Amino acid sequence: MSELTTFAAHQLLALFRSGRLSPVEVTNAVLARIEQLNPTINAFCLVDAAITRDKASSAGKRIATTVLLSVYWKVCQPRSRI
């Protein structure tokens, strides 16, 4: 089993924000796990891997943009003159 499928959501978000991991990597690990286990447990009727990977890619871009904007805001926000 891939270690990527065992992280909690808050751990994944921290790894995504740090750039050490991407949503696409986690998605691929989860899809592989589904492919491995679903014939036995029959938990999924339909798995659309292409759409899932596309959504993961979009999420990765949003996270990267959010991180850049938050860094910009911290560095460039106006300081009050008191």
VMD Tcl script that builds the backbone (N, CA, C; Angstrom):
set m [mol new atoms 246]
animate dup $m
set s [atomselect $m all]
$s set {name element resname resid chain x y z} {
  {N N MET 1 A 0.841 -1.187 0.000}
  {CA C MET 1 A 0.000 0.000 0.000}
  {C C MET 1 A 0.878 1.240 0.000}
  {N N SER 2 A 0.509 2.200 -0.824}
  {CA C SER 2 A 1.246 3.452 -0.883}
  {C C SER 2 A 0.992 4.269 0.379}
  {N N GLU 3 A 2.025 4.832 0.912}
  {CA C GLU 3 A 1.922 5.681 2.096}
  {C C GLU 3 A 1.026 6.889 1.833}
  {N N LEU 4 A 0.933 7.326 0.579}
  {CA C LEU 4 A 0.138 8.504 0.241}
  {C C LEU 4 A -1.337 8.336 0.551}
  {N N THR 5 A -1.811 7.118 0.588}
  {CA C THR 5 A -3.232 6.886 0.854}
  {C C THR 5 A -3.560 6.873 2.339}
  {N N THR 6 A -2.571 7.055 3.195}
  {CA C THR 6 A -2.799 6.999 4.635}
  {C C THR 6 A -2.770 8.363 5.318}
  {N N PHE 7 A -2.405 9.420 4.590}
  {CA C PHE 7 A -2.337 10.758 5.183}
  {C C PHE 7 A -3.730 11.313 5.451}
  {N N ALA 8 A -3.860 12.093 6.514}
  {CA C ALA 8 A -5.093 12.822 6.789}
  {C C ALA 8 A -5.139 14.053 5.877}
  {N N ALA 9 A -6.323 14.622 5.719}
  {CA C ALA 9 A -6.506 15.765 4.817}
  {C C ALA 9 A -5.610 16.945 5.205}
  {N N HIS 10 A -5.507 17.253 6.494}
  {CA C HIS 10 A -4.685 18.396 6.906}
  {C C HIS 10 A -3.202 18.142 6.626}
  {N N GLN 11 A -2.775 16.889 6.710}
  {CA C GLN 11 A -1.382 16.567 6.392}
  {C C GLN 11 A -1.126 16.733 4.895}
  {N N LEU 12 A -2.076 16.274 4.084}
  {CA C LEU 12 A -1.926 16.425 2.635}
  {C C LEU 12 A -1.865 17.891 2.248}
  {N N LEU 13 A -2.739 18.714 2.822}
  {CA C LEU 13 A -2.739 20.133 2.489}
  {C C LEU 13 A -1.399 20.781 2.832}
  {N N ALA 14 A -0.842 20.442 3.975}
  {CA C ALA 14 A 0.469 20.984 4.356}
  {C C ALA 14 A 1.545 20.556 3.357}
  {N N LEU 15 A 1.494 19.297 2.928}
  {CA C LEU 15 A 2.465 18.805 1.944}
  {C C LEU 15 A 2.261 19.476 0.587}
  {N N PHE 16 A 1.010 19.717 0.198}
  {CA C PHE 16 A 0.738 20.406 -1.057}
  {C C PHE 16 A 1.264 21.832 -1.005}
  {N N ARG 17 A 0.987 22.518 0.086}
  {CA C ARG 17 A 1.416 23.922 0.214}
  {C C ARG 17 A 2.931 24.059 0.250}
  {N N SER 18 A 3.598 23.058 0.808}
  {CA C SER 18 A 5.068 23.118 0.873}
  {C C SER 18 A 5.709 22.741 -0.459}
  {N N GLY 19 A 4.921 22.158 -1.355}
  {CA C GLY 19 A 5.450 21.749 -2.652}
  {C C GLY 19 A 6.122 20.385 -2.640}
  {N N ARG 20 A 6.060 19.685 -1.509}
  {CA C ARG 20 A 6.686 18.362 -1.426}
  {C C ARG 20 A 5.837 17.267 -2.046}
  {N N LEU 21 A 4.582 17.591 -2.331}
  {CA C LEU 21 A 3.654 16.608 -2.870}
  {C C LEU 21 A 2.608 17.344 -3.694}
  {N N SER 22 A 2.088 16.689 -4.719}
  {CA C SER 22 A 1.045 17.314 -5.532}
  {C C SER 22 A -0.248 16.515 -5.431}
  {N N PRO 23 A -1.379 17.191 -5.633}
  {CA C PRO 23 A -2.651 16.468 -5.638}
  {C C PRO 23 A -2.697 15.358 -6.698}
  {N N VAL 24 A -2.001 15.547 -7.800}
  {CA C VAL 24 A -1.980 14.527 -8.858}
  {C C VAL 24 A -1.281 13.259 -8.359}
  {N N GLU 25 A -0.203 13.403 -7.613}
  {CA C GLU 25 A 0.500 12.235 -7.077}
  {C C GLU 25 A -0.403 11.437 -6.125}
  {N N VAL 26 A -1.112 12.158 -5.260}
  {CA C VAL 26 A -2.005 11.487 -4.311}
  {C C VAL 26 A -3.162 10.834 -5.065}
  {N N THR 27 A -3.697 11.536 -6.047}
  {CA C THR 27 A -4.797 10.990 -6.839}
  {C C THR 27 A -4.381 9.705 -7.543}
  {N N ASN 28 A -3.190 9.705 -8.120}
  {CA C ASN 28 A -2.705 8.489 -8.780}
  {C C ASN 28 A -2.559 7.335 -7.794}
  {N N ALA 29 A -2.093 7.630 -6.584}
  {CA C ALA 29 A -1.957 6.582 -5.565}
  {C C ALA 29 A -3.323 6.042 -5.155}
  {N N VAL 30 A -4.291 6.932 -4.989}
  {CA C VAL 30 A -5.633 6.502 -4.597}
  {C C VAL 30 A -6.290 5.704 -5.726}
  {N N LEU 31 A -6.128 6.153 -6.959}
  {CA C LEU 31 A -6.686 5.403 -8.089}
  {C C LEU 31 A -6.063 4.009 -8.193}
  {N N ALA 32 A -4.772 3.917 -7.942}
  {CA C ALA 32 A -4.109 2.603 -7.960}
  {C C ALA 32 A -4.660 1.708 -6.851}
  {N N ARG 33 A -4.905 2.296 -5.694}
  {CA C ARG 33 A -5.463 1.531 -4.572}
  {C C ARG 33 A -6.882 1.051 -4.889}
  {N N ILE 34 A -7.673 1.927 -5.509}
  {CA C ILE 34 A -9.024 1.531 -5.918}
  {C C ILE 34 A -8.952 0.382 -6.917}
  {N N GLU 35 A -8.049 0.514 -7.881}
  {CA C GLU 35 A -7.903 -0.544 -8.900}
  {C C GLU 35 A -7.497 -1.870 -8.258}
  {N N GLN 36 A -6.677 -1.794 -7.232}
  {CA C GLN 36 A -6.210 -3.001 -6.549}
  {C C GLN 36 A -7.322 -3.657 -5.732}
  {N N LEU 37 A -8.098 -2.859 -4.998}
  {CA C LEU 37 A -9.061 -3.417 -4.046}
  {C C LEU 37 A -10.486 -3.554 -4.561}
  {N N ASN 38 A -10.858 -2.757 -5.554}
  {CA C ASN 38 A -12.260 -2.749 -5.965}
  {C C ASN 38 A -12.772 -4.088 -6.487}
  {N N PRO 39 A -11.979 -4.890 -7.191}
  {CA C PRO 39 A -12.513 -6.186 -7.610}
  {C C PRO 39 A -12.960 -7.063 -6.432}
  {N N THR 40 A -12.326 -6.885 -5.283}
  {CA C THR 40 A -12.666 -7.682 -4.104}
  {C C THR 40 A -13.822 -7.077 -3.314}
  {N N ILE 41 A -13.752 -5.763 -3.064}
  {CA C ILE 41 A -14.763 -5.149 -2.192}
  {C C ILE 41 A -15.915 -4.504 -2.955}
  {N N ASN 42 A -15.736 -4.287 -4.246}
  {CA C ASN 42 A -16.793 -3.755 -5.104}
  {C C ASN 42 A -17.420 -2.485 -4.532}
  {N N ALA 43 A -16.584 -1.531 -4.142}
  {CA C ALA 43 A -17.056 -0.295 -3.529}
  {C C ALA 43 A -17.434 0.772 -4.548}
  {N N PHE 44 A -16.873 0.706 -5.745}
  {CA C PHE 44 A -17.123 1.730 -6.757}
  {C C PHE 44 A -17.769 1.111 -7.983}
  {N N CYS 45 A -18.859 1.735 -8.444}
  {CA C CYS 45 A -19.514 1.293 -9.682}
  {C C CYS 45 A -18.820 1.910 -10.891}
  {N N LEU 46 A -18.369 3.157 -10.728}
  {CA C LEU 46 A -17.738 3.893 -11.825}
  {C C LEU 46 A -16.562 4.681 -11.285}
  {N N VAL 47 A -15.434 4.561 -11.930}
  {CA C VAL 47 A -14.252 5.352 -11.594}
  {C C VAL 47 A -13.793 6.004 -12.884}
  {N N ASP 48 A -13.909 7.328 -12.950}
  {CA C ASP 48 A -13.472 8.063 -14.131}
  {C C ASP 48 A -12.114 8.686 -13.824}
  {N N ALA 49 A -11.067 7.956 -14.109}
  {CA C ALA 49 A -9.711 8.375 -13.762}
  {C C ALA 49 A -9.303 9.660 -14.478}
  {N N ALA 50 A -9.724 9.831 -15.725}
  {CA C ALA 50 A -9.330 11.026 -16.486}
  {C C ALA 50 A -9.888 12.293 -15.843}
  {N N ILE 51 A -11.156 12.283 -15.504}
  {CA C ILE 51 A -11.761 13.464 -14.860}
  {C C ILE 51 A -11.152 13.681 -13.478}
  {N N THR 52 A -10.914 12.609 -12.763}
  {CA C THR 52 A -10.328 12.706 -11.432}
  {C C THR 52 A -8.939 13.334 -11.492}
  {N N ARG 53 A -8.127 12.893 -12.442}
  {CA C ARG 53 A -6.788 13.472 -12.591}
  {C C ARG 53 A -6.856 14.939 -13.019}
  {N N ASP 54 A -7.812 15.272 -13.873}
  {CA C ASP 54 A -7.995 16.656 -14.305}
  {C C ASP 54 A -8.365 17.546 -13.117}
  {N N LYS 55 A -9.265 17.067 -12.282}
  {CA C LYS 55 A -9.665 17.831 -11.089}
  {C C LYS 55 A -8.482 17.978 -10.121}
  {N N ALA 56 A -7.668 16.959 -9.986}
  {CA C ALA 56 A -6.487 17.027 -9.112}
  {C C ALA 56 A -5.491 18.045 -9.645}
  {N N SER 57 A -5.322 18.074 -10.954}
  {CA C SER 57 A -4.421 19.046 -11.572}
  {C C SER 57 A -4.915 20.472 -11.325}
  {N N SER 58 A -6.210 20.686 -11.478}
  {CA C SER 58 A -6.793 22.006 -11.219}
  {C C SER 58 A -6.620 22.406 -9.759}
  {N N ALA 59 A -6.808 21.457 -8.860}
  {CA C ALA 59 A -6.635 21.732 -7.430}
  {C C ALA 59 A -5.189 22.125 -7.133}
  {N N GLY 60 A -4.246 21.437 -7.752}
  {CA C GLY 60 A -2.830 21.763 -7.558}
  {C C GLY 60 A -2.510 23.174 -8.012}
  {N N LYS 61 A -3.090 23.584 -9.119}
  {CA C LYS 61 A -2.868 24.953 -9.622}
  {C C LYS 61 A -3.478 25.977 -8.674}
  {N N ARG 62 A -4.666 25.690 -8.144}
  {CA C ARG 62 A -5.304 26.609 -7.196}
  {C C ARG 62 A -4.479 26.733 -5.920}
  {N N ILE 63 A -3.976 25.618 -5.424}
  {CA C ILE 63 A -3.157 25.651 -4.206}
  {C C ILE 63 A -1.900 26.465 -4.444}
  {N N ALA 64 A -1.242 26.267 -5.579}
  {CA C ALA 64 A -0.020 27.011 -5.897}
  {C C ALA 64 A -0.317 28.502 -5.986}
  {N N THR 65 A -1.419 28.866 -6.602}
  {CA C THR 65 A -1.792 30.272 -6.731}
  {C C THR 65 A -2.100 30.868 -5.373}
  {N N THR 66 A -2.808 30.143 -4.532}
  {CA C THR 66 A -3.145 30.621 -3.195}
  {C C THR 66 A -1.897 30.840 -2.369}
  {N N VAL 67 A -0.939 29.922 -2.458}
  {CA C VAL 67 A 0.310 30.070 -1.707}
  {C C VAL 67 A 1.056 31.305 -2.185}
  {N N LEU 68 A 1.141 31.504 -3.491}
  {CA C LEU 68 A 1.835 32.673 -4.021}
  {C C LEU 68 A 1.153 33.967 -3.599}
  {N N LEU 69 A -0.171 34.001 -3.653}
  {CA C LEU 69 A -0.899 35.206 -3.257}
  {C C LEU 69 A -0.740 35.488 -1.772}
  {N N SER 70 A -0.731 34.452 -0.939}
  {CA C SER 70 A -0.578 34.681 0.496}
  {C C SER 70 A 0.827 35.191 0.815}
  {N N VAL 71 A 1.836 34.692 0.120}
  {CA C VAL 71 A 3.200 35.196 0.310}
  {C C VAL 71 A 3.276 36.642 -0.150}
  {N N TYR 72 A 2.690 36.945 -1.303}
  {CA C TYR 72 A 2.679 38.315 -1.825}
  {C C TYR 72 A 1.998 39.238 -0.825}
  {N N TRP 73 A 0.859 38.814 -0.292}
  {CA C TRP 73 A 0.120 39.658 0.632}
  {C C TRP 73 A 0.937 39.930 1.892}
  {N N LYS 74 A 1.625 38.930 2.417}
  {CA C LYS 74 A 2.427 39.114 3.624}
  {C C LYS 74 A 3.602 40.044 3.376}
  {N N VAL 75 A 4.193 39.978 2.184}
  {CA C VAL 75 A 5.368 40.775 1.877}
  {C C VAL 75 A 4.983 42.189 1.449}
  {N N CYS 76 A 3.912 42.324 0.692}
  {CA C CYS 76 A 3.593 43.594 0.052}
  {C C CYS 76 A 2.448 44.367 0.688}
  {N N GLN 77 A 1.878 43.883 1.758}
  {CA C GLN 77 A 0.759 44.620 2.328}
  {C C GLN 77 A 1.256 45.940 2.924}
  {N N PRO 78 A 0.441 46.981 2.794}
  {CA C PRO 78 A 0.860 48.290 3.304}
  {C C PRO 78 A 0.994 48.286 4.827}
  {N N ARG 79 A 1.965 48.995 5.301}
  {CA C ARG 79 A 2.177 49.123 6.744}
  {C C ARG 79 A 1.594 50.465 7.191}
  {N N SER 80 A 0.947 50.468 8.327}
  {CA C SER 80 A 0.387 51.730 8.835}
  {C C SER 80 A 1.512 52.572 9.407}
  {N N ARG 81 A 1.329 53.871 9.305}
  {CA C ARG 81 A 2.338 54.811 9.844}
  {C C ARG 81 A 1.792 55.398 11.121}
  {N N ILE 82 A 2.260 54.878 12.209}
  {CA C ILE 82 A 1.796 55.377 13.509}
  {C C ILE 82 A 2.953 55.950 14.262}
}
mol reanalyze $m
mol bondsrecalc $m
mol representation Tube
mol addrep $m
